[in-house]
Amino acid sequence: MIYTFFGTDEQKTRAKAHTFIDALKKKRPDAPFFLVKSDGNSIVQLEELSQGAGLFYEKQIVFADHVFGEDGAKEYMKTLLPMMKNSDSVFVVLEGKLLAPEKKLFEKYSLEVKEFEVVEKKKTEFNVFALGDALISQDKIKLWSLYLEAIEEGKTPEEIQGTLMWQAKSMALAAKAKYAGETGLKPFVFSKAKNAGARYTKTEMEQLPWSLTEMLHASRLEGEDLSVAMERWVLSL
């Protein structure tokens, strides 16, 4: 009989296979144990082990460690797997990634097949609006940290300047108005921008868009490094 463990998560797959083997050894402490590794002679070893059990014990425990991944081994699968299935011995097969045809063969001849794949974590896209939120709260340390994170995530200084300019303009408009309808801002945007009044003076909020515009012009007309200028601007808040 065959028990197959495979998948791209090598560490988990191997751990599960060893746990299963340990459980088999406890159930059958007298059963001989054979480790067959990929060494060019492994197919012959498996064939011999599947054809005959031990002299004093009918069932052997055989661990086939990445045997079918070696060159030329796959062509023997169709003849060898049925032999292993019909054997009185227990074959624990450990493999990496299997192609669809190989997977079907193992599913056909194995008593149990377990697959363990590496789960790729989806990378969360950087939220540029978090920059604006940090600007509203006048948290320059957080804003500086978010700026560096944005750069690391591939955002350009021009994109970041544009986001901060939009927020700065919203803050300046909100500072002069009582209601969102007076500014052309959406109520949610207006409400958030209005909160900046608790941390900035009206004059400071009016100067923010101007200083950001001046910074961009200096970069384009005078060749100043916008990335450096942005960091300096953030830390000056």
CYANA upper distance limits for C-alpha pairs under 8 A (distance plus 0.5 A):
  1 MET  CA     84 MET  CA      6.55
  1 MET  CA     85 LYS  CA      4.66
  1 MET  CA     86 ASN  CA      6.63
  1 MET  CA     87 SER  CA      6.55
  1 MET  CA     88 ASP  CA      7.27
  1 MET  CA     89 SER  CA      6.94
  1 MET  CA     90 VAL  CA      5.63
  1 MET  CA     91 PHE  CA      6.57
  1 MET  CA    110 SER  CA      7.19
  1 MET  CA    111 LEU  CA      6.89
  2 ILE  CA     84 MET  CA      7.10
  2 ILE  CA     85 LYS  CA      6.12
  2 ILE  CA     90 VAL  CA      6.55
  2 ILE  CA     91 PHE  CA      5.21
  2 ILE  CA     92 VAL  CA      6.43
  2 ILE  CA     93 VAL  CA      7.60
  2 ILE  CA    109 TYR  CA      7.52
  2 ILE  CA    110 SER  CA      5.07
  2 ILE  CA    111 LEU  CA      6.12
  2 ILE  CA    112 GLU  CA      7.62
  3 TYR  CA     90 VAL  CA      8.18
  3 TYR  CA     91 PHE  CA      6.70
  3 TYR  CA     92 VAL  CA      5.38
  3 TYR  CA     93 VAL  CA      6.61
  3 TYR  CA    110 SER  CA      6.04
  3 TYR  CA    111 LEU  CA      6.27
  3 TYR  CA    112 GLU  CA      5.53
  3 TYR  CA    113 VAL  CA      6.55
  4 THR  CA     92 VAL  CA      6.41
  4 THR  CA     93 VAL  CA      5.16
  4 THR  CA     94 LEU  CA      6.66
  4 THR  CA     95 GLU  CA      8.32
  4 THR  CA    106 PHE  CA      7.58
  4 THR  CA    110 SER  CA      7.01
  4 THR  CA    112 GLU  CA      6.78
  4 THR  CA    113 VAL  CA      5.20
  4 THR  CA    114 LYS  CA      6.71
  5 PHE  CA     13 THR  CA      6.60
  5 PHE  CA     14 ARG  CA      8.25
  5 PHE  CA     16 LYS  CA      8.12
  5 PHE  CA     17 ALA  CA      6.77
  5 PHE  CA     92 VAL  CA      8.11
  5 PHE  CA     93 VAL  CA      6.52
  5 PHE  CA     94 LEU  CA      5.48
  5 PHE  CA     95 GLU  CA      6.92
  5 PHE  CA    113 VAL  CA      6.52
  5 PHE  CA    114 LYS  CA      5.44
  5 PHE  CA    115 GLU  CA      6.47
  5 PHE  CA    116 PHE  CA      8.28
  6 PHE  CA     10 GLU  CA      8.48
  6 PHE  CA     13 THR  CA      6.54
  6 PHE  CA     93 VAL  CA      8.47
  6 PHE  CA     94 LEU  CA      6.20
  6 PHE  CA     95 GLU  CA      5.10
  6 PHE  CA     96 GLY  CA      5.63
  6 PHE  CA     97 LYS  CA      6.90
  6 PHE  CA     98 LEU  CA      7.84
  6 PHE  CA    113 VAL  CA      8.41
  6 PHE  CA    114 LYS  CA      6.94
  6 PHE  CA    115 GLU  CA      5.52
  6 PHE  CA    116 PHE  CA      6.83
  7 GLY  CA     13 THR  CA      7.09
  7 GLY  CA     95 GLU  CA      7.35
  7 GLY  CA     96 GLY  CA      5.35
  7 GLY  CA     97 LYS  CA      5.24
  7 GLY  CA     98 LEU  CA      7.63
  7 GLY  CA    115 GLU  CA      5.66
  7 GLY  CA    116 PHE  CA      5.20
  7 GLY  CA    117 GLU  CA      5.62
  7 GLY  CA    118 VAL  CA      8.36
  8 THR  CA     96 GLY  CA      6.12
  8 THR  CA     97 LYS  CA      5.83
  8 THR  CA    116 PHE  CA      7.04
  8 THR  CA    117 GLU  CA      5.36
  8 THR  CA    118 VAL  CA      6.17
  9 ASP  CA     13 THR  CA      6.48
  9 ASP  CA     96 GLY  CA      8.35
  9 ASP  CA    116 PHE  CA      6.14
  9 ASP  CA    117 GLU  CA      5.46
  9 ASP  CA    118 VAL  CA      5.22
 10 GLU  CA     14 ARG  CA      6.45
 10 GLU  CA     96 GLY  CA      7.20
 11 GLN  CA     15 ALA  CA      6.65
 12 LYS  CA     16 LYS  CA      6.63
 12 LYS  CA    116 PHE  CA      7.38
 13 THR  CA     17 ALA  CA      6.74
 13 THR  CA     94 LEU  CA      7.98
 13 THR  CA    115 GLU  CA      8.01
 13 THR  CA    116 PHE  CA      6.40
 14 ARG  CA     18 HIS  CA      6.68
 14 ARG  CA     94 LEU  CA      7.45
 15 ALA  CA     19 THR  CA      6.66
 16 LYS  CA     20 PHE  CA      6.72
 17 ALA  CA     21 ILE  CA      6.73
 17 ALA  CA     92 VAL  CA      7.71
 17 ALA  CA     93 VAL  CA      8.47
 17 ALA  CA     94 LEU  CA      7.38
 18 HIS  CA     22 ASP  CA      6.57
 19 THR  CA     23 ALA  CA      6.82
 20 PHE  CA     24 LEU  CA      6.83
 21 ILE  CA     25 LYS  CA      6.71
 21 ILE  CA     61 ILE  CA      8.43
 21 ILE  CA     63 PHE  CA      8.46
 21 ILE  CA     92 VAL  CA      7.94
 22 ASP  CA     26 LYS  CA      6.90
 23 ALA  CA     27 LYS  CA      6.93
 24 LEU  CA     28 ARG  CA      6.52
 24 LEU  CA     61 ILE  CA      8.27
 25 LYS  CA     29 PRO  CA      5.55
 25 LYS  CA     30 ASP  CA      8.44
 25 LYS  CA     31 ALA  CA      7.76
 25 LYS  CA     61 ILE  CA      8.44
 30 ASP  CA     57 TYR  CA      8.08
 31 ALA  CA     57 TYR  CA      6.82
 31 ALA  CA     59 LYS  CA      6.77
 31 ALA  CA     60 GLN  CA      5.77
 31 ALA  CA     61 ILE  CA      7.09
 32 PRO  CA     54 GLY  CA      7.88
 32 PRO  CA     57 TYR  CA      8.22
 32 PRO  CA     59 LYS  CA      8.32
 32 PRO  CA     60 GLN  CA      5.62
 32 PRO  CA     61 ILE  CA      6.69
 33 PHE  CA     60 GLN  CA      6.63
 33 PHE  CA     61 ILE  CA      5.30
 33 PHE  CA     62 VAL  CA      6.36
 33 PHE  CA     63 PHE  CA      8.26
 34 PHE  CA     60 GLN  CA      8.18
 34 PHE  CA     61 ILE  CA      6.78
 34 PHE  CA     62 VAL  CA      5.25
 34 PHE  CA     63 PHE  CA      6.68
 35 LEU  CA     62 VAL  CA      6.48
 35 LEU  CA     63 PHE  CA      5.38
 35 LEU  CA     64 ALA  CA      6.85
 35 LEU  CA     65 ASP  CA      7.86
 36 VAL  CA     42 SER  CA      6.53
 36 VAL  CA     45 GLN  CA      7.70
 36 VAL  CA     46 LEU  CA      7.91
 36 VAL  CA     62 VAL  CA      7.69
 36 VAL  CA     63 PHE  CA      6.46
 36 VAL  CA     64 ALA  CA      5.37
 36 VAL  CA     65 ASP  CA      6.59
 36 VAL  CA     67 VAL  CA      7.79
 37 LYS  CA     42 SER  CA      6.74
 37 LYS  CA     64 ALA  CA      6.63
 37 LYS  CA     65 ASP  CA      5.47
 37 LYS  CA     66 HIS  CA      7.03
 37 LYS  CA     67 VAL  CA      6.32
 38 SER  CA     42 SER  CA      6.22
 38 SER  CA     65 ASP  CA      7.35
 38 SER  CA     66 HIS  CA      6.62
 38 SER  CA     67 VAL  CA      5.18
 38 SER  CA     68 PHE  CA      8.31
 38 SER  CA     69 GLY  CA      8.29
 38 SER  CA     70 GLU  CA      6.76
 40 GLY  CA     70 GLU  CA      8.09
 41 ASN  CA     45 GLN  CA      6.98
 42 SER  CA     46 LEU  CA      6.69
 42 SER  CA     67 VAL  CA      6.89
 43 ILE  CA     47 GLU  CA      6.67
 43 ILE  CA     67 VAL  CA      7.82
 43 ILE  CA     73 ALA  CA      7.34
 43 ILE  CA     76 TYR  CA      8.29
 44 VAL  CA     48 GLU  CA      6.72
 45 GLN  CA     49 LEU  CA      6.65
 46 LEU  CA     50 SER  CA      6.48
 46 LEU  CA     64 ALA  CA      8.41
 46 LEU  CA     80 LEU  CA      8.41
 46 LEU  CA     84 MET  CA      8.37
 47 GLU  CA     51 GLN  CA      6.81
 47 GLU  CA     80 LEU  CA      7.10
 47 GLU  CA     83 MET  CA      8.05
 47 GLU  CA     84 MET  CA      8.28
 48 GLU  CA     52 GLY  CA      7.02
 49 LEU  CA     53 ALA  CA      7.20
 49 LEU  CA     62 VAL  CA      8.41
 49 LEU  CA     89 SER  CA      8.40
 50 SER  CA     83 MET  CA      6.50
 50 SER  CA     84 MET  CA      5.58
 50 SER  CA     87 SER  CA      5.88
 50 SER  CA     88 ASP  CA      8.37
 50 SER  CA     89 SER  CA      7.39
 51 GLN  CA     83 MET  CA      7.69
 51 GLN  CA     87 SER  CA      7.24
 52 GLY  CA     87 SER  CA      8.33
 53 ALA  CA     57 TYR  CA      7.47
 53 ALA  CA     58 GLU  CA      5.61
 53 ALA  CA     59 LYS  CA      6.45
 53 ALA  CA     60 GLN  CA      6.79
 53 ALA  CA     88 ASP  CA      7.49
 53 ALA  CA     89 SER  CA      7.06
 54 GLY  CA     58 GLU  CA      6.07
 54 GLY  CA     59 LYS  CA      7.44
 54 GLY  CA     60 GLN  CA      7.17
 58 GLU  CA     88 ASP  CA      7.13
 58 GLU  CA     89 SER  CA      7.70
 59 LYS  CA     88 ASP  CA      5.87
 59 LYS  CA     89 SER  CA      4.82
 59 LYS  CA     90 VAL  CA      7.32
 60 GLN  CA     88 ASP  CA      8.11
 60 GLN  CA     89 SER  CA      5.08
 60 GLN  CA     90 VAL  CA      6.61
 61 ILE  CA     89 SER  CA      6.52
 61 ILE  CA     90 VAL  CA      5.45
 61 ILE  CA     91 PHE  CA      6.65
 61 ILE  CA     92 VAL  CA      8.10
 62 VAL  CA     89 SER  CA      7.81
 62 VAL  CA     90 VAL  CA      6.58
 62 VAL  CA     91 PHE  CA      5.27
 62 VAL  CA     92 VAL  CA      6.60
 63 PHE  CA     91 PHE  CA      6.46
 63 PHE  CA     92 VAL  CA      5.34
 63 PHE  CA     93 VAL  CA      6.58
 63 PHE  CA     94 LEU  CA      8.15
 64 ALA  CA     91 PHE  CA      7.47
 64 ALA  CA     92 VAL  CA      6.55
 64 ALA  CA     93 VAL  CA      5.28
 64 ALA  CA     94 LEU  CA      6.65
 65 ASP  CA     93 VAL  CA      6.77
 65 ASP  CA     94 LEU  CA      5.55
 65 ASP  CA     95 GLU  CA      7.33
 66 HIS  CA     70 GLU  CA      7.95
 66 HIS  CA     93 VAL  CA      7.91
 66 HIS  CA     94 LEU  CA      6.03
 66 HIS  CA     95 GLU  CA      5.27
 66 HIS  CA     96 GLY  CA      7.64
 67 VAL  CA     73 ALA  CA      7.76
 67 VAL  CA     94 LEU  CA      8.47
 67 VAL  CA     95 GLU  CA      8.04
 68 PHE  CA     73 ALA  CA      5.64
 68 PHE  CA     74 LYS  CA      6.25
 68 PHE  CA     77 MET  CA      8.16
 68 PHE  CA     95 GLU  CA      7.76
 69 GLY  CA     73 ALA  CA      7.17
 69 GLY  CA     74 LYS  CA      7.68
 69 GLY  CA     95 GLU  CA      7.65
 69 GLY  CA     96 GLY  CA      8.37
 70 GLU  CA     74 LYS  CA      8.32
 72 GLY  CA     76 TYR  CA      8.26
 73 ALA  CA     77 MET  CA      7.53
 76 TYR  CA     80 LEU  CA      6.26
 77 MET  CA     81 LEU  CA      6.02
 77 MET  CA    105 LEU  CA      8.30
 78 LYS  CA     82 PRO  CA      7.59
 78 LYS  CA    105 LEU  CA      7.90
 79 THR  CA     83 MET  CA      7.37
 80 LEU  CA     84 MET  CA      6.79
 81 LEU  CA     85 LYS  CA      6.57
 81 LEU  CA    105 LEU  CA      8.46
 81 LEU  CA    106 PHE  CA      8.14
 81 LEU  CA    109 TYR  CA      6.84
 82 PRO  CA     86 ASN  CA      6.72
 82 PRO  CA    109 TYR  CA      6.78
 83 MET  CA     87 SER  CA      6.68
 84 MET  CA     89 SER  CA      8.27
 84 MET  CA     91 PHE  CA      7.42
 85 LYS  CA    109 TYR  CA      6.41
 85 LYS  CA    110 SER  CA      7.19
 98 LEU  CA    102 GLU  CA      6.36
 98 LEU  CA    103 LYS  CA      6.16
 99 LEU  CA    103 LYS  CA      6.56
100 ALA  CA    104 LYS  CA      6.71
101 PRO  CA    105 LEU  CA      6.99
102 GLU  CA    106 PHE  CA      6.93
103 LYS  CA    107 GLU  CA      6.63
104 LYS  CA    108 LYS  CA      6.53
105 LEU  CA    109 TYR  CA      6.82
106 PHE  CA    110 SER  CA      5.98
106 PHE  CA    113 VAL  CA      7.75
107 GLU  CA    111 LEU  CA      8.37
107 GLU  CA    112 GLU  CA      7.92
107 GLU  CA    113 VAL  CA      6.72
126 PHE  CA    150 ALA  CA      7.20
126 PHE  CA    153 GLU  CA      7.37
127 ASN  CA    131 LEU  CA      8.42
128 VAL  CA    132 GLY  CA      8.00
128 VAL  CA    150 ALA  CA      7.97
128 VAL  CA    160 ILE  CA      8.01
128 VAL  CA    163 THR  CA      7.54
129 PHE  CA    133 ASP  CA      6.98
129 PHE  CA    163 THR  CA      7.73
130 ALA  CA    134 ALA  CA      6.73
130 ALA  CA    146 LEU  CA      8.09
131 LEU  CA    135 LEU  CA      6.78
131 LEU  CA    143 LEU  CA      6.44
131 LEU  CA    146 LEU  CA      6.87
131 LEU  CA    147 TYR  CA      7.70
131 LEU  CA    163 THR  CA      8.01
131 LEU  CA    164 LEU  CA      7.38
132 GLY  CA    136 ILE  CA      6.75
132 GLY  CA    163 THR  CA      7.41
132 GLY  CA    164 LEU  CA      6.27
132 GLY  CA    167 GLN  CA      6.01
132 GLY  CA    168 ALA  CA      8.48
133 ASP  CA    137 SER  CA      6.87
134 ALA  CA    138 GLN  CA      6.57
134 ALA  CA    139 ASP  CA      5.96
134 ALA  CA    140 LYS  CA      7.68
134 ALA  CA    142 LYS  CA      6.85
134 ALA  CA    143 LEU  CA      5.76
135 LEU  CA    139 ASP  CA      6.98
135 LEU  CA    140 LYS  CA      7.76
135 LEU  CA    143 LEU  CA      7.08
135 LEU  CA    164 LEU  CA      8.07
135 LEU  CA    167 GLN  CA      8.31
136 ILE  CA    167 GLN  CA      8.45
136 ILE  CA    171 MET  CA      8.21
136 ILE  CA    192 LYS  CA      8.19
136 ILE  CA    193 ALA  CA      7.11
136 ILE  CA    195 ASN  CA      7.54
136 ILE  CA    196 ALA  CA      5.39
136 ILE  CA    199 ARG  CA      8.37
137 SER  CA    195 ASN  CA      8.45
137 SER  CA    196 ALA  CA      6.87
137 SER  CA    199 ARG  CA      7.34
138 GLN  CA    196 ALA  CA      8.39
138 GLN  CA    199 ARG  CA      7.19
138 GLN  CA    200 TYR  CA      8.35
138 GLN  CA    237 LEU  CA      7.45
139 ASP  CA    143 LEU  CA      6.60
140 LYS  CA    144 TRP  CA      6.35
140 LYS  CA    234 VAL  CA      6.51
140 LYS  CA    235 LEU  CA      6.36
140 LYS  CA    236 SER  CA      8.44
140 LYS  CA    237 LEU  CA      6.76
141 ILE  CA    145 SER  CA      6.66
141 ILE  CA    235 LEU  CA      7.90
142 LYS  CA    146 LEU  CA      6.54
143 LEU  CA    147 TYR  CA      6.47
143 LEU  CA    234 VAL  CA      7.36
144 TRP  CA    148 LEU  CA      6.84
144 TRP  CA    231 GLU  CA      7.26
144 TRP  CA    234 VAL  CA      6.61
144 TRP  CA    235 LEU  CA      7.43
145 SER  CA    149 GLU  CA      6.75
146 LEU  CA    150 ALA  CA      6.48
147 TYR  CA    151 ILE  CA      6.82
147 TYR  CA    160 ILE  CA      8.08
147 TYR  CA    231 GLU  CA      8.28
148 LEU  CA    152 GLU  CA      6.70
149 GLU  CA    153 GLU  CA      6.63
150 ALA  CA    154 GLY  CA      6.99
150 ALA  CA    155 LYS  CA      5.84
150 ALA  CA    156 THR  CA      8.45
150 ALA  CA    160 ILE  CA      8.28
151 ILE  CA    155 LYS  CA      5.46
151 ILE  CA    156 THR  CA      6.76
151 ILE  CA    157 PRO  CA      7.81
155 LYS  CA    159 GLU  CA      6.82
155 LYS  CA    160 ILE  CA      7.43
156 THR  CA    160 ILE  CA      6.93
157 PRO  CA    161 GLN  CA      6.47
157 PRO  CA    226 LEU  CA      6.80
157 PRO  CA    227 SER  CA      5.99
157 PRO  CA    230 MET  CA      7.83
158 GLU  CA    162 GLY  CA      6.61
158 GLU  CA    216 LEU  CA      8.43
158 GLU  CA    226 LEU  CA      8.16
159 GLU  CA    163 THR  CA      6.85
160 ILE  CA    164 LEU  CA      6.74
161 GLN  CA    165 MET  CA      6.40
161 GLN  CA    212 LEU  CA      7.55
161 GLN  CA    216 LEU  CA      8.33
161 GLN  CA    230 MET  CA      8.06
162 GLY  CA    166 TRP  CA      6.69
163 THR  CA    167 GLN  CA      6.93
164 LEU  CA    168 ALA  CA      6.44
164 LEU  CA    212 LEU  CA      8.50
165 MET  CA    169 LYS  CA      6.56
165 MET  CA    208 LEU  CA      8.48
165 MET  CA    209 PRO  CA      6.25
165 MET  CA    212 LEU  CA      6.91
165 MET  CA    213 THR  CA      8.25
166 TRP  CA    170 SER  CA      6.76
167 GLN  CA    171 MET  CA      6.69
167 GLN  CA    193 ALA  CA      7.91
168 ALA  CA    172 ALA  CA      6.71
168 ALA  CA    205 MET  CA      7.51
168 ALA  CA    208 LEU  CA      6.33
168 ALA  CA    209 PRO  CA      5.87
169 LYS  CA    173 LEU  CA      6.64
169 LYS  CA    208 LEU  CA      8.31
169 LYS  CA    209 PRO  CA      6.27
170 SER  CA    174 ALA  CA      6.54
170 SER  CA    185 LEU  CA      7.89
170 SER  CA    189 VAL  CA      8.09
170 SER  CA    190 PHE  CA      7.53
170 SER  CA    193 ALA  CA      6.47
171 MET  CA    175 ALA  CA      6.59
171 MET  CA    190 PHE  CA      8.39
171 MET  CA    193 ALA  CA      5.16
171 MET  CA    194 LYS  CA      6.89
171 MET  CA    196 ALA  CA      7.15
171 MET  CA    205 MET  CA      6.83
172 ALA  CA    176 LYS  CA      7.32
172 ALA  CA    202 LYS  CA      8.12
172 ALA  CA    205 MET  CA      5.68
172 ALA  CA    206 GLU  CA      5.65
172 ALA  CA    208 LEU  CA      8.47
172 ALA  CA    209 PRO  CA      8.37
173 LEU  CA    177 ALA  CA      7.12
173 LEU  CA    183 THR  CA      6.55
174 ALA  CA    178 LYS  CA      7.83
174 ALA  CA    179 TYR  CA      8.47
174 ALA  CA    180 ALA  CA      8.00
174 ALA  CA    183 THR  CA      7.37
174 ALA  CA    190 PHE  CA      6.59
174 ALA  CA    193 ALA  CA      6.59
174 ALA  CA    194 LYS  CA      5.78
175 ALA  CA    194 LYS  CA      6.84
175 ALA  CA    197 GLY  CA      7.12
175 ALA  CA    202 LYS  CA      6.82
175 ALA  CA    205 MET  CA      7.98
177 ALA  CA    182 GLU  CA      6.73
177 ALA  CA    183 THR  CA      7.35
178 LYS  CA    182 GLU  CA      7.97
179 TYR  CA    183 THR  CA      7.92
179 TYR  CA    190 PHE  CA      8.47
180 ALA  CA    184 GLY  CA      6.98
180 ALA  CA    185 LEU  CA      6.20
180 ALA  CA    186 LYS  CA      6.97
180 ALA  CA    187 PRO  CA      5.95
180 ALA  CA    190 PHE  CA      6.09
180 ALA  CA    191 SER  CA      8.27
181 GLY  CA    185 LEU  CA      7.49
181 GLY  CA    186 LYS  CA      8.46
181 GLY  CA    187 PRO  CA      8.47
185 LEU  CA    189 VAL  CA      6.72
185 LEU  CA    190 PHE  CA      6.16
186 LYS  CA    190 PHE  CA      6.50
187 PRO  CA    191 SER  CA      6.46
188 PHE  CA    192 LYS  CA      6.85
189 VAL  CA    193 ALA  CA      6.62
190 PHE  CA    194 LYS  CA      6.42
191 SER  CA    195 ASN  CA      7.13
192 LYS  CA    196 ALA  CA      7.91
193 ALA  CA    197 GLY  CA      8.44
195 ASN  CA    199 ARG  CA      8.34
196 ALA  CA    200 TYR  CA      6.54
197 GLY  CA    201 THR  CA      7.01
197 GLY  CA    202 LYS  CA      7.62
200 TYR  CA    204 GLU  CA      6.43
200 TYR  CA    205 MET  CA      6.79
201 THR  CA    205 MET  CA      6.89
202 LYS  CA    206 GLU  CA      6.79
203 THR  CA    207 GLN  CA      6.78
204 GLU  CA    208 LEU  CA      6.86
205 MET  CA    209 PRO  CA      8.24
206 GLU  CA    210 TRP  CA      7.91
207 GLN  CA    211 SER  CA      6.59
208 LEU  CA    212 LEU  CA      6.80
209 PRO  CA    213 THR  CA      6.63
210 TRP  CA    214 GLU  CA      6.62
211 SER  CA    215 MET  CA      6.64
212 LEU  CA    216 LEU  CA      6.91
213 THR  CA    217 HIS  CA      6.79
214 GLU  CA    218 ALA  CA      6.64
215 MET  CA    219 SER  CA      6.83
215 MET  CA    226 LEU  CA      7.79
215 MET  CA    229 ALA  CA      7.40
215 MET  CA    230 MET  CA      8.33
216 LEU  CA    220 ARG  CA      6.81
216 LEU  CA    226 LEU  CA      7.46
217 HIS  CA    221 LEU  CA      6.24
217 HIS  CA    222 GLU  CA      8.13
218 ALA  CA    222 GLU  CA      5.54
218 ALA  CA    223 GLY  CA      7.10
218 ALA  CA    224 GLU  CA      6.38
219 SER  CA    223 GLY  CA      5.27
219 SER  CA    224 GLU  CA      4.82
219 SER  CA    225 ASP  CA      6.50
219 SER  CA    226 LEU  CA      6.01
220 ARG  CA    224 GLU  CA      7.89
224 GLU  CA    229 ALA  CA      7.92
225 ASP  CA    229 ALA  CA      6.72
226 LEU  CA    230 MET  CA      6.39
227 SER  CA    231 GLU  CA      6.95
228 VAL  CA    232 ARG  CA      6.77
229 ALA  CA    233 TRP  CA      6.57
230 MET  CA    234 VAL  CA      6.63
231 GLU  CA    235 LEU  CA      6.76
232 ARG  CA    236 SER  CA      6.72
233 TRP  CA    237 LEU  CA      7.28
